[in-house]
Amino acid sequence: MLINRPPDIKSSDITDERLFWGRREWLASVGLGVAGLALPAIACAQETQGADKLTPYDAVTGYNNYYEFGTDKEDPARNAGTLRPRPWNVVVEGEVKRPATYTVDDLFKGMKPEERVYRMRCVEGWSMVVPWLGHPLKDVIARLEPTTKAKYVEFTTLLDPRQMPGQRRPILDWPYVEGLRMDEAMHPLTILTVGVYGKPLPNQNGAPLRLTVPWKYGFKGGKSIVRIRFTETQPMNTWQRSAPDEYGFYANVNPTVDHPRWSQATERRIGELFRRKTLMFNGYADQVASLYSGMDLRKNF
Amino acid sequence: MTDAQLIRRVIKPALWVLGLAPLLYLLNRTRLGDLGFDPIRTITHFTGRTAITILFITLTVTPLRRLTGWNPLIKVRRLIGNFAFFYALIHFLIYAVFDRELSPVGLGEDIAKRPWITVGFTTFLILLTLAITSPQAMVRKLGKRWQTLHRLIYLAAGLAVLHFTWAQKKDIRLPLIYAAVLAVILGSRLVLRLRIAVRRER
């Protein structure tokens, strides 16, 4: 079964950007709110609660966590110009029948990218709704033919301090590594993203290809991937290595399991003033909850 | 112009302008729609950093007075300190309204369960207490206890930097710069005090 998009986000949400609040118009309402905590702005904000409107393109591509280009949200858009996403090779190795180095084009040869409108929930407590363009990871994996020993897939981001100035400082243990259990990787919602809003992926969003796993916190989506490795043992992902008490391997969006320092019960949707309730598995529980039946999600956070 | 006139007619009006400048800057950015993609976050961070910065400036008044030997300077300390409280108040209100929708349960849970918010809220309560007890009448009423009470500003400064540091996901370079500045300010007070003690012994 191919799930093109979650049933709660309609295709009518995708196209018409003009219908969404223009940034200026919206910010003017913020202005009212700030000036005197005025009621109109509060009323406006509450009207939008519950709806999943597309986050505007300039926010999706201008407000990013991509520490390889700096730790401020605006840094990636400012600094990612040094990244050269073409030509780009991806090394496929480990428990796989055809270990090889592929160009991006070869990796997706004959495949047509699909549009997927997904919620994106950052572990920091903010969220977006993004029309990604990508290929189901399961289709790519089928092509690579992992062996029966392959229980996990590990994704490694480019390591090149000349292209990624943020890597000149040891903020994280470079290169950035993320991983999925095989059944998570094979889930139809998991995609290798190559574009957004119908355009090629901008550098600051992880060009030329990144992982998107909509029911997990955003940091699980490794960007600018240069290596896909199939392993028998659970990979050690970068944030878990950095702070094992705060970040785990699974990182499923879960409003009932707090980050040690902050609540995960609510989130601020970019473009809104007030916080909204965070949904179990980011609203994809119907599709993915069965992957974790019987697991203690408090321990496997 | 006498010293008192200089303070009243020049320095204090200038401090009012300087103290309100961050607020006007923020309101202007709001008007221009230039608060970034998460305006609440921008305002929260800006007012928090401004509060700490002005708190630090408050702590430099006494060392400056000692260094210059110009004692009337002490008359501007209360005004500067109250501006620090003013920005801490906005910082707290923005969080309370937009992040917790003024829910007593939500706020209580945050303050009780999350140490960095406990620390931030404690800082806010200290500054609130100091602001309430800042008028001349309160100084007279509290007598010697006023001095003791207002030494809490050192604690508030330390806790504010701790709160700032703890709030970071990973990159703590900026809070560490604030911590270093605070160390220099407190260090200079210590040095000046020691020098006075040495002078007295002679």
Interface residues (C-beta under 8 A of the other chain):
Chain A: R23 R24 L27 A28 V30 G31 V34 A35 L37 A59 G62 Y63 Y67 T71 K73 E74 E124 W126 I171 L172 S242 A243 R261 W262 S263 R268 I270 G271 L273 F274 R275
Chain B: L26 L27 T30 R31 G33 D34 L35 G36 F37 D38 P39 I40 R41 I43 L93 V97 F98 D99 E101 E109 D110 R114 P115 W116 W166 K169 K170 D171
